[in-house]
Amino acid sequence: MLSYRHAFHAGNHADVLKHIVLVELLTHLNQKDKPYSYIDTHAGAGLYALDHGFAAQNEESSTGIAKLWGRQDAPEPVARYLDLIKSFQQTAPQSKVLRYYPGSPLLAQRMARATDLLRLFEMHTTDFALLKKTMNANPSTVKTLCDHGDGFQGLKATLPPVSRRGLILIDPSYEIKNDYKEVIVALRDALARFATGIYMLWYPCLKRAEVTRMIQQFHKLPFARTLHVALTVKRPAIEGYGMFGSGVLIGNPPWTLNKRLSEVMPYLVRRLGQDDGAAFVLEEPFGKK
């Protein structure tokens, strides 16, 4: 985990799916005046340059945000997400040039209100320093706390939030196989402390038994409801290596989220699909359409 740098993957197809779902959940929370807490267990560096540095090495944004950039045919949830990404381009107001990609912390800060609270955890020393610098460089009335440490452990100290409303994003690197087990342990403990929160767990689509097992275990947790959305952009490699898509598991999702994503997922398959293996999953509850 300590070697993982999200900058290499910024703006790829997995970020697109994750952040569209995140924006929809924050939009839902913003519909009520009551404040909420946003907790990010693996916050990353906050903002990523796409035209130089790590992100430019593999150019993974070409599989994601670049394919949507400038399009005028996006459904409303995708258009809302794209408008947010546009607001972070620093070359000029309303610039059409895609140079920067915001991580989840900056998207949450941009959408939160002055009464809300952001709690951001990052373990990687370099990324934590960049995260603090990034959040400080983007003035906001939103109270934002950055913690250098393990986000799984941080959940224990932050739940339940004072507001009794909250969104928890869990987005580990999964470089360590134990992460698949640890997220379930962390979620079980979190639910014992804060049963009514909205929980969002991102995962990579890989040909690993750990992934399938984690998904099954997630749906057995004592959520009121669950929703599973996944996007595969290509056929899995014959040799079985490499990520061919990603998914998001949501615990206690808003009732409207399934319908909103049903507009989004066919569009993402068309725009981000790389071969005839491109497809989507949208299940609620698990195993049922």
Order of alpha helices (4+ residues) and beta strands (2+ residues): alpha-beta-beta-alpha-alpha-alpha-beta-alpha-beta-alpha-beta-alpha-beta-alpha-beta-alpha-beta-beta-alpha-beta
